[in-house]
Amino acid sequence: VYLSGASSSSLSLLTSSLALSLVQLLFGFLFLKLFLLLLLRILFFFVLSF
């Protein structure tokens, strides 16, 4: 009984850490997407100015 409880708690900890890393990856991807859009907009303005 103690072994099963420990394994289930470690499994929940593993899934929570995995979900946290997934959320961090998603936020990083969104931040990179916004940064690339901003960079493209700045380049577009530079091209229009020249």
Secondary structure as GFF3:
##gff-version 3
##sequence-region A 1 50
A	DSSP	alpha_helix	2	49	.	.	.	ID=ss1
###
